[in-house]
Amino acid sequence: MTDHPLRVELASELHTRPHPDLEPPARISHAALLLGDTPVERERDHLAALCTRYSAPPPPDGVLHYAVRLGDFRLHWERHTEFSTLTLIAGPSEAPPFERTAFELLPADWWAAQPGQLITACHIVLEPADGPEPDADQLARMFEGQRLLGSRVMGGAARVWTALRVHGDGFGRFLIRDQGLGGGQAGRLVQRLWELDTYTHMALLALPEARGLAPELATLERLSARLTAATAVAREVASDRALLDELFQLSAEVERIQAETAYRFGAARAYDGIVSARLAELAERPVESLQPLGEFLERRFKPAIRTCASIETRLESLSRRVGRTVDLLRTRVDLQIEQQNQAALSSMNERVRLQLRLQQMVEGLSVVAISYYAVGLLAYVLEAFGETGAGRATTVILGLITPLVVVGVWVGLRRAKRALDLDHAA
């Protein structure tokens, strides 16, 4: 049996981007960078330069994810469709949480030359179960006095605190306290939290575009309503064509906006689906006095996504309405043109009928004229005979011959016309 050329690649795809192996205590720093037109080769070369500093193997050509230990920390790099992520994992520190982070272990000059634009970044501290639970004052210092969110997650196997805000160091913060995490649960929990942070920000990229588009869309909707109302009034073909041109311009503008926003709105839907999946995987249980992450995002994040979906739906609806109006007006213009064509054909038929009658009259006059000249020629011949004495009854003969000449000329003309008609038909 012959293997499909993609069999191994597809099977391996299921195991790409695995969750990190973690045991508390640990410090994690995660950053997501928008790439724009940055080629993946440039990112790999930049990562290879960092690996060279630590005498570590560089990432192989063609890979889109790579994990390597560099001195006192582990680095995970992943390339996604429109962004890349860097994750640093380090051991515990004697300093209080978030005062000494894994990000500080990264060479500053290398990070300054990192391609892309930072879209989100967070620090995650994973504390063991045997340590003291932080009190309200300690949490306030850790999160710079921000209003906290939190819950029990993973079926009660861990506690999570966060503010979902950017703090003074430019990073968001998550504090995790182990309360029975086993196996790979710690790594999966940390991965879900940083993915929740990353995909929330990526989905919200569509919100400014939706807000900026709303006034323009409202203007286009009013223009569509005006043009649609104008189509209900019967007009001349010229004015209907001018109206049709306006509708074509409106349709082209709507199609342009759809083409420019389709990717962003489609990506927002996809990222929203991932956020919903990660929240479900957290399996949150509320904690007294703290708002759970899922409830907060349902109240703050989901309305933004629904705003984007509403703008996208309005665009699609406007496109369909304009298309239907164009079809209706085009049908009316076609009918008007067809009526004009029928009127023109009727006029042409009348002119052809008149021309035919005129032609028949001309044919009659032609018979008379030709017969007249033919009889005149015969008269000259007969008069010549009369001068010799051979034709004394010239007048009688002309009188007898004239009807025969007329009939002969008429028959000749009919045959000539029939021959021309046959040649034309052929």
C-alpha positions as CSV (number, residue, x, y, z in Angstrom):
1,M,0.0,0.0,0.0
2,T,1.3,3.5,-1.0
3,D,1.3,6.1,1.7
4,H,-0.2,9.5,1.1
5,P,2.7,12.1,0.8
6,L,1.2,14.1,3.7
7,R,0.4,11.1,6.0
8,V,3.3,11.6,8.4
9,E,3.0,15.4,8.3
10,L,-0.7,15.3,9.2
11,A,-0.1,12.8,12.0
12,S,2.6,15.0,13.4
13,E,0.5,18.1,13.3
14,L,-1.7,16.7,16.1
15,H,1.3,16.8,18.4
16,T,2.7,20.2,17.5
17,R,2.8,23.0,20.1
18,P,2.5,20.7,23.1
19,H,1.9,22.2,26.6
20,P,5.2,22.7,28.6
21,D,6.2,20.3,31.3
22,L,5.9,22.3,34.5
23,E,6.3,21.6,38.2
24,P,5.6,24.4,40.8
25,P,7.2,26.6,41.7
26,A,8.0,28.2,38.3
27,R,8.1,31.6,36.6
28,I,6.8,32.0,33.0
29,S,6.9,35.0,30.7
30,H,4.9,35.0,27.5
31,A,4.8,37.5,24.6
32,A,2.8,37.6,21.4
33,L,4.1,39.7,18.4
34,L,2.2,40.8,15.3
35,L,4.4,40.0,12.3
36,G,2.9,41.9,9.3
37,D,5.0,41.0,6.3
38,T,7.9,39.6,8.3
39,P,9.1,36.4,6.7
40,V,9.4,33.4,9.0
41,E,13.0,32.9,7.9
42,R,13.9,36.2,9.5
43,E,12.4,35.0,12.8
44,R,14.3,31.7,12.6
45,D,17.5,33.5,11.9
46,H,17.0,35.8,14.8
47,L,16.2,32.9,17.1
48,A,19.3,31.0,15.7
49,A,21.5,34.0,16.7
50,L,20.2,33.7,20.3
51,C,20.8,29.9,20.4
52,T,24.4,30.6,19.2
53,R,25.0,32.8,22.2
54,Y,24.1,29.9,24.5
55,S,25.9,27.2,22.3
56,A,22.5,25.6,21.8
57,P,21.3,24.0,18.5
58,P,19.5,26.4,16.2
59,P,15.9,25.8,14.9
60,P,15.9,23.6,11.8
61,D,14.8,25.1,8.5
62,G,11.1,24.9,7.8
63,V,9.9,24.5,11.4
64,L,7.1,26.7,12.8
65,H,7.7,25.9,16.5
66,Y,10.8,25.2,18.5
67,A,11.7,24.6,22.1
68,V,15.3,24.8,23.5
69,R,17.0,25.3,26.9
70,L,19.2,28.4,27.0
71,G,21.1,28.6,30.3
72,D,18.8,29.1,33.2
73,F,15.6,29.2,31.2
74,R,13.7,27.3,28.5
75,L,12.5,29.1,25.4
76,H,9.4,28.1,23.3
77,W,8.9,29.8,20.0
78,E,5.7,29.3,17.9
79,R,4.8,30.9,14.5
80,H,1.1,31.3,13.9
81,T,-0.8,32.7,10.9
82,E,-0.4,36.4,11.8
83,F,1.6,36.4,15.0
84,S,4.4,34.7,16.8
85,T,4.8,33.8,20.5
86,L,7.8,33.6,22.7
87,T,7.5,31.8,26.0
88,L,10.3,31.8,28.7
89,I,10.1,29.3,31.5
90,A,12.4,29.6,34.6
91,G,12.7,28.2,38.0
92,P,11.6,29.8,41.3
93,S,13.1,33.0,42.7
94,E,13.6,34.1,46.3
95,A,12.1,37.5,45.4
96,P,8.3,38.1,45.8
97,P,6.2,37.1,42.8
98,F,6.5,39.3,39.7
99,E,9.6,41.1,41.1
100,R,12.1,38.9,39.3
101,T,10.5,37.5,36.1
102,A,11.7,35.0,33.5
103,F,11.7,37.8,30.9
104,E,14.7,39.4,32.7
105,L,16.8,36.4,31.8
106,L,16.5,37.2,28.1
107,P,19.3,39.4,26.6
108,A,18.0,42.9,26.3
109,D,19.8,43.7,23.0
110,W,18.4,40.5,21.4
111,W,14.8,41.4,22.5
112,A,15.2,44.9,21.2
113,A,16.0,43.5,17.7
114,Q,13.1,41.1,17.8
115,P,11.0,41.5,14.6
116,G,7.3,42.3,14.9
117,Q,5.1,44.5,17.2
118,L,4.2,43.4,20.7
119,I,0.4,42.9,20.9
120,T,0.3,41.3,24.4
121,A,2.6,40.0,27.1
122,C,2.1,38.5,30.5
123,H,4.0,37.0,33.5
124,I,2.7,33.8,35.2
125,V,3.8,32.7,38.6
126,L,3.1,29.1,39.6
127,E,3.3,28.6,43.3
128,P,3.4,25.2,45.1
129,A,0.7,23.9,47.4
130,D,2.8,23.9,50.5
131,G,3.5,27.6,50.5
132,P,1.4,30.2,52.4
133,E,-1.6,31.6,50.6
134,P,-1.3,35.3,49.8
135,D,-3.5,37.7,51.8
136,A,-5.4,40.7,50.5
137,D,-2.5,43.1,51.1
138,Q,0.0,40.9,49.3
139,L,-2.3,40.5,46.3
140,A,-2.8,44.2,46.2
141,R,1.0,44.8,46.0
142,M,1.4,42.0,43.4
143,F,-1.2,43.5,41.1
144,E,-0.5,47.2,41.9
145,G,-3.9,47.7,43.5
146,Q,-5.9,46.7,40.4
147,R,-9.3,45.1,40.8
148,L,-8.8,41.4,40.9
149,L,-10.5,38.5,39.1
150,G,-10.1,34.9,40.3
151,S,-11.6,31.5,40.7
152,R,-10.8,27.9,41.3
153,V,-9.9,26.1,38.1
154,M,-9.2,22.6,36.8
155,G,-12.0,21.2,38.9
156,G,-10.6,22.9,42.1
157,A,-7.0,21.8,41.6
158,A,-5.7,25.3,41.5
159,R,-6.5,28.9,42.4
160,V,-5.9,31.7,39.9
161,W,-5.7,35.5,40.4
162,T,-5.4,38.1,37.7
163,A,-6.4,41.7,36.8
164,L,-6.4,41.3,33.0
165,R,-4.6,44.6,32.8
166,V,-1.2,45.9,31.7
167,H,0.9,46.7,34.8
168,G,3.8,49.1,35.2
169,D,6.3,46.8,33.6
170,G,4.2,46.5,30.4
171,F,3.1,42.9,31.2
172,G,-0.2,41.4,32.4
173,R,0.0,39.1,35.4
174,F,-1.4,35.7,36.5
175,L,-0.8,34.1,39.9
176,I,-1.5,30.4,40.1
177,R,-1.5,28.5,43.4
178,D,-1.3,24.7,43.2
179,Q,-4.0,22.9,45.2
180,G,-3.6,19.5,43.8
181,L,-2.4,19.8,40.2
182,G,-1.2,16.4,39.0
183,G,0.4,15.0,35.9
184,G,0.6,17.6,33.1
185,Q,-2.2,19.7,34.6
186,A,0.1,22.5,35.6
187,G,1.5,22.9,32.0
188,R,-1.9,22.7,30.5
189,L,-3.3,25.3,32.9
190,V,-0.4,27.7,32.2
191,Q,-0.8,27.2,28.4
192,R,-4.6,27.9,28.6
193,L,-4.0,31.1,30.5
194,W,-1.5,32.6,28.2
195,E,-3.6,31.5,25.2
196,L,-6.6,33.1,26.8
197,D,-4.6,36.4,27.1
198,T,-3.2,36.1,23.6
199,Y,-6.4,35.2,21.7
200,T,-8.5,37.8,23.6
201,H,-6.2,40.5,22.4
202,M,-6.0,39.1,18.9
203,A,-9.8,39.0,18.7
204,L,-10.1,42.6,19.9
205,L,-8.1,43.8,17.0
206,A,-11.3,43.8,15.0
207,L,-13.1,46.2,17.5
208,P,-11.4,49.5,16.5
209,E,-12.0,48.6,12.8
210,A,-15.7,47.9,13.6
211,R,-16.0,51.2,15.5
212,G,-14.3,53.2,12.8
213,L,-16.5,51.6,10.1
214,A,-19.8,52.2,11.9
215,P,-20.3,55.9,10.8
216,E,-19.4,55.1,7.2
217,L,-21.7,52.1,7.2
218,A,-24.6,54.2,8.5
219,T,-24.0,56.7,5.7
220,L,-24.0,53.9,3.1
221,E,-27.2,52.5,4.5
222,R,-29.0,55.8,4.3
223,L,-27.7,56.2,0.7
224,S,-29.0,52.7,-0.1
225,A,-32.4,53.5,1.4
226,R,-32.6,56.7,-0.7
227,L,-31.7,55.0,-4.0
228,T,-34.0,52.1,-3.3
229,A,-36.9,54.6,-2.7
230,A,-36.0,56.3,-6.0
231,T,-36.3,53.1,-7.9
232,A,-40.0,52.9,-7.0
233,V,-40.7,56.0,-9.2
234,A,-41.1,55.3,-12.9
235,R,-38.6,57.3,-14.9
236,E,-37.1,57.6,-18.3
237,V,-34.4,55.2,-19.4
238,A,-31.7,57.9,-19.2
239,S,-32.5,58.8,-15.6
240,D,-32.9,55.1,-14.6
241,R,-29.4,54.5,-16.1
242,A,-28.0,57.4,-14.0
243,L,-29.6,55.8,-10.9
244,L,-28.2,52.5,-11.9
245,D,-24.7,54.0,-12.1
246,E,-25.1,55.3,-8.5
247,L,-26.2,51.9,-7.3
248,F,-23.2,50.3,-9.1
249,Q,-20.9,52.8,-7.3
250,L,-22.5,52.0,-3.9
251,S,-22.2,48.3,-4.6
252,A,-18.6,48.6,-5.5
253,E,-17.9,50.6,-2.2
254,V,-19.6,48.0,-0.1
255,E,-17.7,45.2,-1.8
256,R,-14.4,47.2,-1.2
257,I,-15.2,47.5,2.5
258,Q,-16.1,43.8,2.7
259,A,-12.8,42.8,1.0
260,E,-10.8,45.0,3.4
261,T,-12.5,43.7,6.6
262,A,-13.3,40.1,5.8
263,Y,-10.0,38.7,7.1
264,R,-10.1,40.8,10.3
265,F,-13.7,39.9,11.2
266,G,-13.2,36.3,10.2
267,A,-10.1,36.1,12.4
268,A,-12.0,37.6,15.3
269,R,-14.7,34.9,15.0
270,A,-12.0,32.2,15.0
271,Y,-10.1,33.7,18.0
272,D,-13.4,34.1,19.9
273,G,-14.0,30.4,19.4
274,I,-10.6,29.6,20.9
275,V,-11.2,31.9,23.9
276,S,-14.6,30.2,24.6
277,A,-12.9,26.8,24.4
278,R,-10.1,27.8,26.8
279,L,-12.6,29.2,29.3
280,A,-14.6,25.9,29.1
281,E,-11.3,23.9,29.7
282,L,-10.5,26.0,32.8
283,A,-13.7,24.5,34.5
284,E,-14.0,27.5,36.8
285,R,-15.6,27.5,40.2
286,P,-16.4,30.8,41.7
287,V,-14.6,32.1,44.8
288,E,-16.3,34.4,47.3
289,S,-15.7,38.2,46.6
290,L,-13.9,37.6,43.3
291,Q,-15.4,37.7,39.8
292,P,-14.5,34.7,37.7
293,L,-12.6,35.2,34.4
294,G,-15.4,33.7,32.4
295,E,-18.0,36.0,33.9
296,F,-15.8,39.1,33.3
297,L,-15.0,38.2,29.7
298,E,-18.7,37.5,29.1
299,R,-19.6,41.0,30.3
300,R,-16.6,42.8,28.7
301,F,-15.1,40.8,25.9
302,K,-18.2,39.2,24.3
303,P,-20.0,42.5,23.7
304,A,-17.0,43.7,21.7
305,I,-17.1,40.5,19.6
306,R,-20.8,40.9,19.1
307,T,-20.2,44.5,18.0
308,C,-17.8,43.2,15.3
309,A,-20.3,40.5,14.3
310,S,-23.1,43.1,14.1
311,I,-21.0,45.3,11.7
312,E,-20.1,42.3,9.6
313,T,-23.8,41.3,9.5
314,R,-24.9,44.8,8.5
315,L,-22.3,44.8,5.7
316,E,-23.6,41.5,4.3
317,S,-27.2,42.7,4.6
318,L,-26.4,46.0,2.8
319,S,-24.6,44.1,0.1
320,R,-27.6,41.9,-0.5
321,R,-30.1,44.8,-0.5
322,V,-28.0,46.8,-2.9
323,G,-27.7,43.7,-5.1
324,R,-31.5,43.2,-5.2
325,T,-32.1,46.9,-5.9
326,V,-29.6,46.7,-8.8
327,D,-31.3,43.6,-10.2
328,L,-34.8,45.2,-10.0
329,L,-33.7,48.5,-11.6
330,R,-31.7,46.7,-14.3
331,T,-34.8,44.6,-15.1
332,R,-36.9,47.8,-15.4
333,V,-34.3,49.4,-17.7
334,D,-34.1,46.3,-19.8
335,L,-37.9,46.3,-20.1
336,Q,-37.9,50.0,-21.1
337,I,-35.2,49.4,-23.7
338,E,-37.2,46.4,-25.0
339,Q,-40.3,48.5,-25.3
340,Q,-38.3,51.2,-27.2
341,N,-36.9,48.5,-29.4
342,Q,-40.5,47.2,-30.1
343,A,-41.7,50.7,-30.9
344,A,-38.7,51.2,-33.2
345,L,-39.4,47.9,-35.0
346,S,-43.0,48.9,-35.4
347,S,-42.0,52.2,-37.0
348,M,-39.5,50.4,-39.2
349,N,-42.2,48.0,-40.3
350,E,-44.5,50.9,-41.2
351,R,-41.7,52.6,-43.2
352,V,-41.0,49.3,-45.0
353,R,-44.7,49.0,-45.8
354,L,-44.8,52.5,-47.2
355,Q,-41.6,51.9,-49.1
356,L,-43.1,48.7,-50.6
357,R,-46.2,50.6,-51.8
358,L,-44.0,53.3,-53.2
359,Q,-41.9,50.7,-54.9
360,Q,-45.0,49.1,-56.4
361,M,-46.1,52.5,-57.7
362,V,-42.6,53.1,-59.2
363,E,-42.8,49.6,-60.8
364,G,-46.1,50.6,-62.4
365,L,-44.7,53.8,-63.7
366,S,-41.6,52.0,-64.9
367,V,-43.7,49.6,-66.9
368,V,-45.5,52.6,-68.5
369,A,-42.3,54.4,-69.2
370,I,-40.5,51.4,-70.7
371,S,-43.5,50.5,-72.8
372,Y,-43.8,54.1,-74.0
373,Y,-40.2,54.2,-75.1
374,A,-40.4,50.7,-76.7
375,V,-43.6,51.7,-78.6
376,G,-41.9,54.9,-79.7
377,L,-38.9,52.9,-81.1
378,L,-41.3,50.7,-83.0
379,A,-43.1,53.7,-84.3
380,Y,-39.8,54.9,-85.8
381,V,-39.3,51.6,-87.5
382,L,-42.8,51.5,-88.9
383,E,-42.6,55.0,-90.1
384,A,-39.4,54.1,-92.0
385,F,-41.4,51.3,-93.7
386,G,-44.2,53.7,-94.3
387,E,-42.0,56.0,-96.3
388,T,-41.1,53.2,-98.6
389,G,-44.7,52.4,-99.0
390,A,-44.5,49.0,-97.2
391,G,-46.4,50.0,-94.1
392,R,-49.5,52.2,-94.6
393,A,-51.3,51.0,-91.5
394,T,-48.7,52.3,-89.0
395,T,-51.2,53.6,-86.5
396,V,-53.2,50.4,-86.5
397,I,-50.2,48.3,-86.0
398,L,-48.9,50.5,-83.1
399,G,-52.3,50.2,-81.5
400,L,-52.2,46.4,-81.7
401,I,-48.6,46.1,-80.5
402,T,-48.8,48.5,-77.5
403,P,-50.8,46.1,-75.2
404,L,-48.3,43.3,-76.1
405,V,-45.4,45.5,-75.3
406,V,-46.8,46.6,-71.9
407,V,-47.5,42.9,-70.9
408,G,-44.0,41.9,-72.1
409,V,-42.4,44.7,-70.1
410,W,-44.4,43.8,-67.0
411,V,-43.5,40.1,-67.2
412,G,-39.9,40.9,-67.7
413,L,-39.7,43.2,-64.7
414,R,-41.5,40.6,-62.5
415,R,-39.0,37.9,-63.6
416,A,-36.0,40.2,-63.0
417,K,-37.4,41.0,-59.5
418,R,-37.9,37.3,-58.7
419,A,-34.4,36.5,-59.8
420,L,-33.0,39.3,-57.5
421,D,-35.1,38.0,-54.5
422,L,-33.7,34.5,-55.0
423,D,-30.1,35.7,-55.2
424,H,-30.7,37.7,-52.0
425,A,-32.2,34.7,-50.2
426,A,-29.3,32.6,-51.2
